[in-house]
């Protein structure tokens, strides 16, 4: 594979830390423009992690180091001309340290919907799709108006000062996963399995607005009286100034539940065609439940700790139908559920499930109490 001299010069400038924003964008565009560009760079990344003795390219025998690198390359067909080897080896050392270039992006034409079936947490950006698990702990990604970094099993957005640039990102958490997200304003989200959240890299408007397209999130909203925070879900706007609350709004459910732990929220209709009602204020310990099938809503007192137990790796069920329980567990354990007898769906059950315990324990309890029979076939639970 050959590299244009202009790209080599950009890499040289990157090594020296002399790239301006325009040049950095050009280099990044080259990296994501072709699959082979990313492949070459990723090959170096893998090799570099194994060549710890390379402390600085100025103090090594370049020819010897190159032979060592070449011998370890996963794809021996990928070669650089000799006159470019110095630049390539230097790029491994310095660019790996800065990790500011988006090597984790897939083809930008790929859509989030095409990845939701995978067992991967991903973020859709304007540049492409980030596979979160592939990010290094110290990696920093430059986005429009913000920088993305990963640490302590969460993704953190940090805004540039006084920026007016922003782009919409989408976090997709598939079945069997959960993930934490910190927005640029400091708001923290815990995102449950099979959820999709749309948010801007930076809040540049008079309000801070995100969309829960489907799923469940728990929010700890950063206080800002001058910029209200709004969650839109299923035609409903949930407005807060600073609070902790849970929103359960799965697309395959006829219900939406807003549960307040701390602070105060105001829930209003955002789309009268979906659900029309007068604004309702919720206080801590209350849950506003929407029934979309019957076009009804109910404000009730609840044990918030039970509602938010999923953020602590548990689920509590209280007189809940087996159909609803198994729907929840199917998301958590990434499995399908089949009822051989439809009457079993309406059986109610109260109990607790720990996410990291074997699901067999819960199923055995149901067999003992309800007299049901369960059969597990690969990724499917059959209820007989």
N, C-alpha and C positions, 0 to 999 in steps of 0.2 A: 504493500500500500504506500502510495506517495503522498507527501504533504506539500501544499503550496508554500513557497517561501514567506508569503505574507503571514500565514498562520504560524509559521515557525517564529517569526519576529514577535507576534502577539504572545506566544508562549514564553519567549525570552523576556518580554516586558512583564509578564505575569510573575515570572520567577523573581524579578527584581522589585516587584510591588509597585510598578510604574503605570499600570493600566488605569485609564479613566473609565467612567461608566459606559461610554459608547464602545470603547475597545473591549471591555469585559463582556458586554452584551454580544458583540460580534464573535468573540471566542466561544461563548456559551452557545450561540446559534450554530456554530460549526460543529460543536460536540454533539448536538442533538439532531443535526440535519440528516445524518446517515447512520444506519445501524452499525456499520463497520467502524465509524469514528468512536462510538461509545464502546464497542467491543475491544478495540485496541487499548483505550484508556482503562477499562475495567480489568484487562489482563495485567496491566502495570500495577493496578491497585492491589490485586491479589498477590502478585509477586513481591511487591514492596513490603507487605506485612510479614513476609517470610525472610526478607533480607535485612534484618535488624542491624547488621554491622555497618550498613551504609549510613554514616552519620552526616556526611556532607560531601557533595560531589567533588568539591575542590581537593579533598584529601584521599581520593581513591584512584586506582588505575582504571580509567574509563574502559579500556579495551577488555580487561579482565572481568570487570563488573558486568559489562554487556554480555560477554559469553555466559556468565553465570545466570543472568536474567533470561537470556534466550533459551538456555537449557531447561528452565523451569516454566516457560510459557506453556499454557494449556493448549494453545493452538500454534504449532511450530510453523505453519504457513504464513503467519503474520510477521513480516520483517520490514525493518527500515533500512534505507541505503546507509552506508557507513558514515557519510558526512553528516547525517542527521541523528546519529546515535547519541552524541553528547547532549543535544537538546532534549531528546526523549528521556534520557536517564535523569537529567536535571529536573525535568517536569515531574517525574515520579516523586522526587524528594520534596520539592517546594509546593507543588499543587496539592499533594496529599496533606501537607501541613495546613494549608489555607482552607482546603475543602469548601471552596465557595462556588464551585461549578457543578451544575445539576447533572450528574452522571446517572442518577437514579430515575430519570424520566423515560417513560416508554414513548412510543409514537404518539404525538400530540393529537392525531386524528382519532385515537382510541377513546371511547366513551366510558364513563364510570359504570353505566348500566351493564356493560359487557364484562365488568370485573366483579360484580356483586356476588356472583356465584362462587368466586374463589375464596379460599381461606386466607385472605390478606386484608389488612387495614390499608386503605389507599386514600390519597388526597388528590382531587382533580384541580389543576391550576390552568391558567391560560396557556402555559407552556407545555403541559402534558400531565401525565399521571405519576405521582410519587408513590412508590411502595414504601410505606413507613418502616416496615421491619428491616429494610435494606439500608436505612440511614445509620451512620455511626453516631455514637453518643455525643461526639464533639462537632458533628457536622453542622454547618451553617449554610442555609439556602437563601439566596437573594430573590425576593419576589417583588411585585409592584407595591412600593410603599412600606414594605415590611421585610423582616428576615425571619426565617423559620429555622428552629433548632429542635433537637430531640434530646431528652434527658429524663431519667427516672420514669420510664414507660409512659411518657407523655410528649405531645408536640406543643411547642411554645412559639407564638407569634410575637415579635417585638417590632413596634412601629418606628419608622424614621421620624425625627423631630420635624414638626411643621410641614409634613408632607400632605399633598393633596391628591396623591396617586393611590389607587386602590384597585383591586380586582376581586371577583368572586371566586372562592374556593369551596370545594365540596368534600367533606369527610365522610367516607363510607366504612362502616364497621360491620363486617359480615357475621353470620351465625358463629357461635362458639367463641366470640371475641368480645372485648370491651376495651375502651381506650379513653384517655384523658386528653383534653385540649384546653390550652390557655390562649385566649384571644388577645389581640393587641392592646386592649384597654385593661387587661388584667383579670377579666372575667374567666372563671374556671368552669369547664364542662366535663362531666363524666358521661360518656356515651355508651349506652347498652348495645347488646348484640342486635344485628340486623337493623341498623339505624343509618340514616343519611341526614347530614346537617349541612346547610349552605350558609356561608358567612363571608364577609369582606375581609381582606387582609388588614385593612385599616378602616375605622369608622370615621368618615369625612363629612357626614351629614349632621343635621340637627338631632338626629336620633340614632341609636345603635340598634340595628335590626338584623336578626338572623332568621332562618327558616328551618324548622324541623319537618323535612319532607315526609319522613316516616321514622318510627322508632320511639326510643325513650331516652331522655337526658335529665341529669340533675345539674342544676346551675348554682354557682356561687357568684352573684353578679357584683362587679366592682361599682362602688357608689359614684355617681356623677349626676347631680341634680340638674345640670344644664343640658344633659344629653340622655334622655330616657332610654332604657333598654327594652326592646320588644322582641318577643318570640312569636313567630307566625306558624300556626299548625292547623291543618284541616279547616281553614276558613275562619280561624279565631286568632285575635291578637292578645297576647299576654304582656302587659306593660308593667315595668318595675323601675324603681330608682336605685335600689340596693337591697338584695334579698337572697334567700336560699329556697329553691323550690324544685319540684319534680314535674315533668311533663311526659305523659304516656300517650302517644299518638301513632300507633302502628297502622300502616295503610290497610292491612287485612283485617282490622278490627272496626266494629261499628261504634266504638267508644273513644272518647278523649278525656283524660283525667288530669287536672291541674291540682297539685297538692303543695301547700305552703308550709315550710318549716320555720322560716324566720322572715320578718319584715312585712311587706304589704304589696299585693299585686291587684291590678285592675284588668279584668278580662272583658273584651268587647268583640262584637261581631266584625269580622273583616270582609266577609263575603256573605251577603244576605241570602244568596241563592243556595249556599251550603247550610248555614245555620244563622237565623236572625233572632236576636234577643237584646234586651237592654243591658248596658254595662253592669258588671257585678264585681264588687270588691271582696277579696278573700283575706282573712286574718290567719295567723299561725294556728295549725291544728285542724284546718278545714281543707276539704277537697271539693272542687267543682267538677262534677261528672256530667259529660255530654253523651246522650244517646242519639246517634245520628239516624238510626233506623226509625225511631219513634218521634224524633224531633223534640226531645225533652232534655232538661238539665236539672241537676239536683245538687244542692250545697249541703254537705254533711260533715260531721265531726269524725276524725279518723285518728288512728295511732300512726303518726308520721314515720316513726322509726320502722314500722312494718312495711310501709310503702317504699321507703328508701333503703331497705335492707339489701337490695341488689347491689348497691354501691359498696357494700361490705362483704360481698360474696355469698349472700343468702337470699332465699325467697320465702316469704310467709304467705300461706294461703288460709283464708278464713271463709268457710262455707262457699267455696268456689267450685264451679262445675269442673268435671274432669276434662272436658273439652278445652276449657280455658287454661287449665293447669298444664295440660300436655302441649298446648300451643306455646306457652311460655318456655317449657323445658326443651321443646324442639329448637327454639332459637339459641338457648343456652348451651345445649349439648350438640348442636348442629346435626340433627337427625329428623327423619320424617316419622309421623305417627299415623297408624291405620287403625280405625275402629271397625271390627267385624260386625258388631251389633250397635246400631245407632242409639239404642236406649242407654247404653253405657256413658254416652256423652254428658247426660244430665246428672249423673251421680255427683254429689257434692262431697268435698273433703276439706279438712282443716289440718294444717301441719307445716313443717319447715323443711326446706331442702337447702343443703350446702352445695355450692357450685362445684367445689373441688373434691367432693366425695363421689364415690361410684354411684351412678344412677340406679344400680341394682338395689341398693339399700331402700330407696324410696319406693321402687316398684314392689319389692317384697312386702313392705308395710301395707301397700294397697291390696296386695293379694290376701294378706292376713285379715285385714279389716273389712274389705268389700267383697272378698271372694272372687276377685277377678284373676285372670290368667294373662301373663305377658310373655311375649316371645321376642327376642332381639335377633334380627337378621341383618348383619353388617351395619348399615346406617339407618335402620328402620326398627321402630318399636310397634309390634302388633298387639292390640288389646283384644282378647277373646272373651 
